[in-house]
């Protein structure tokens, strides 16, 4: 996934993502975070949202990855909205 993100290879990332989902069940949160980062690096926040919304229990790192990805992709308003949703979950931001 990291190589796909660095190369901004969205189609390749989707293939790898499909393989990971088929080969690993259930996915660990750390795996979801890597997938989120990859889609963010590829500029596909729609794909990142699809993954994020299918996570059972997003943790602090997964929320941070989504918020950062949105901001880095020029979606500042969405990043603020995502942060507001994060705060409503009862999780607390760290440093």
Protein Blocks (a to p, Z undefined) as FASTA:
>chain_A
ZZmmmnopaklmmmmmmmmmmmpccddfklmmmmmmmmmmnopaklmmmmmmmpfbacfk
lmmmmmmmmmmnopamlmmmmmmmmmmnopacdZZ
